[in-house]
């Protein structure tokens, strides 16, 4: 199957078939990210998609879910997405759902009727990098939307019956906006009720605009203690009962996971244990980052 450059997917899509329908990212201007900087945005041809689906049928006897890649396939016009969904149905009739990365701007350009039609064809479970509920942070990251706009478009997805998950980046506001970022992000999640909220710590790609701000002192990176405190405050503010809190990304020093209504207290306790038990020298430093932004925590005797 054809893939252009590095192919990314959420951790919880590990069992999904990855089908490329776009290359690169249509926005490609987020100030913390270089994932697609060297890949011009392009749309895959229906013929290539057809070929890939035939290959998938030869390789796999049963496919439950398809996740469309790369950056934000939901940018495609509704008619093109419907065509792709019908291609999937023709070759993999057992597929129960089709997901993909999406941006707030992708939703804005689709009518309510189009969203309902896409949901009827099995498109649901969109993964959306909203990153923050605070306008100052959204502007600093150059996301291209405000918190009010995000809430409006996410509400339209819900009205169409389309499930979605939201990504929130711990540390996205730096030290200066940490508390406000945590509070506003909790409020956005509470108002929009995603099926899952995916939490990862900020990992500034070398060479991105935010990296330049960091070097020049315009952005002050949180310490590990501050990241854990921010995650605690964010989690404490959540009351979206059925939402799954996914804090298992490698960039998170203390892994936590569970449905909020069932595991919130236990997850908060795990974060508090991390704040108590990790060595102060580690907690009060900005963590070095390894693979996928994982904090490299030294063993201190």
C-alpha positions, -999 to +999 in steps of 0.1 A: +000+000+000+012+035-008+024+059+020+041+092+015+067+101+041+062+092+078+027+079+085+012+090+118-018+075+137-032+079+172-021+051+196-057+038+199-059+032+162-032+005+164-055-022+150-070-001+122-061-004+086-042+028+075-054+040+041-036+070+026-061+095+010-040+127+014-003+134+018+010+161+042-012+186+061-035+212+046-027+237+074+010+229+080+015+261+100+013+250+137+043+267+154+053+236+174+052+210+146+074+200+117+058+166+110+048+175+075+069+205+067+088+188+039+058+171+024+036+193+001-001+187+006-016+164-020-047+144-026-045+107-035-061+096-067-092+073-066-073+048-087-045+046-061-070+042-033-087+014-053-054-003-058-046-001-021-080-014-011-076-044-034-042-051-018-057-048+017-083-073+008-056-098-003-036-092+029-064-092+055-094-115+059-113-091+082-109-054+087-131-038+115-120-002+111-102+020+086-082+051+096-075+075+068-041+092+067-022+116+065-024+150+083-060+160+080-080+139+054-113+155+066-102+185+046-114+167+015-148+178+001-178+158+014-183+143-020-148+130-022-150+115+013-183+098+004-166+084-027-138+070-006-163+055+019-181+037-009-149+024-022-141+010+012-175-006+015-172-022-019-138-039-011-141-043+027-179-047+034-173-058+070-157-024+080-178-009+108-163+026+109-140+049+092-119+075+112-092+101+104-074+131+116-094+163+113-090+200+120-116+225+131-114+242+098-122+210+080-155+208+097-164+245+090-166+239+053-191+211+055-229+216+058-249+199+086-265+177+059-231+166+046-219+157+081-250+135+085-244+118+052-208+111+060-219+096+094-244+074+076-216+060+055-196+050+087-173+080+091-170+086+128-144+088+155-125+118+141-092+126+160-090+164+163-059+184+175-076+212+193-046+214+217-061+240+241-093+258+251-075+291+256-075+316+228-041+330+237-025+295+234-044+288+202-030+320+187+005+313+200+004+278+183-011+293+151-040+268+151-062+289+129-093+290+151-106+303+184-121+283+213-156+295+204-152+284+168-139+250+180-169+245+203-193+255+175-179+230+150-175+202+175-212+207+185-221+203+148-203+170+148-222+158+178-255+169+163-247+148+132-240+118+154-203+118+147-180+107+175-147+125+180-117+126+202-098+157+212-060+162+217-049+185+245-012+194+248+001+198+283+026+227+285+013+244+254+009+276+273+044+275+288+048+285+324+030+318+319-003+304+309-002+270+325-031+274+349-054+293+325-046+267+298-056+238+321-088+255+332-100+266+297-092+232+282-113+215+309-141+238+302-140+231+264-140+194+270-169+196+294-189+216+269-182+194+239-182+159+255-157+140+233-157+103+234-120+104+243-095+132+254-060+124+244-034+141+265+003+145+256+031+167+268+045+194+246+073+183+224+089+211+205+103+200+172+138+213+164+136+240+138+100+250+144+089+285+153+082+277+189+118+262+192+131+296+181+109+313+208+123+289+234+159+297+224+152+334+225+135+332+259+101+343+245+086+309+255+095+293+289+091+255+289+074+240+320+093+217+343+082+182+348+066+192+381+046+219+363+035+196+336+022+171+362+005+199+381-011+211+349-024+176+340-037+173+376-055+206+373-069+198+339-081+164+350-096+178+382-117+203+362-132+176+340-168+165+345-175+149+311-185+116+328-184+091+299-153+106+283-122+084+283-091+101+296-061+088+276-029+098+293-007+069+280+014+088+254+051+082+258+056+119+265+036+117+298+058+108+328+029+093+348+007+071+327-031+073+335-061+060+316-098+054+323-134+066+319-137+098+339-168+086+358-150+055+370-113+063+372-110+101+378-101+098+415-076+070+409-060+089+380-056+120+402-041+099+429-015+085+404-005+120+394-002+131+430+020+100+437+043+111+408+046+145+423+055+130+457+078+102+446+098+115+417+131+130+428+129+168+433+159+173+410+139+156+382+106+173+389+121+208+389+140+204+356+126+206+321+127+169+309+150+158+282+130+141+254+136+108+238+116+087+213+082+103+206+089+130+232+092+105+261+108+121+291+142+107+299+141+104+336+176+095+351+179+070+379+190+090+410+204+070+439 
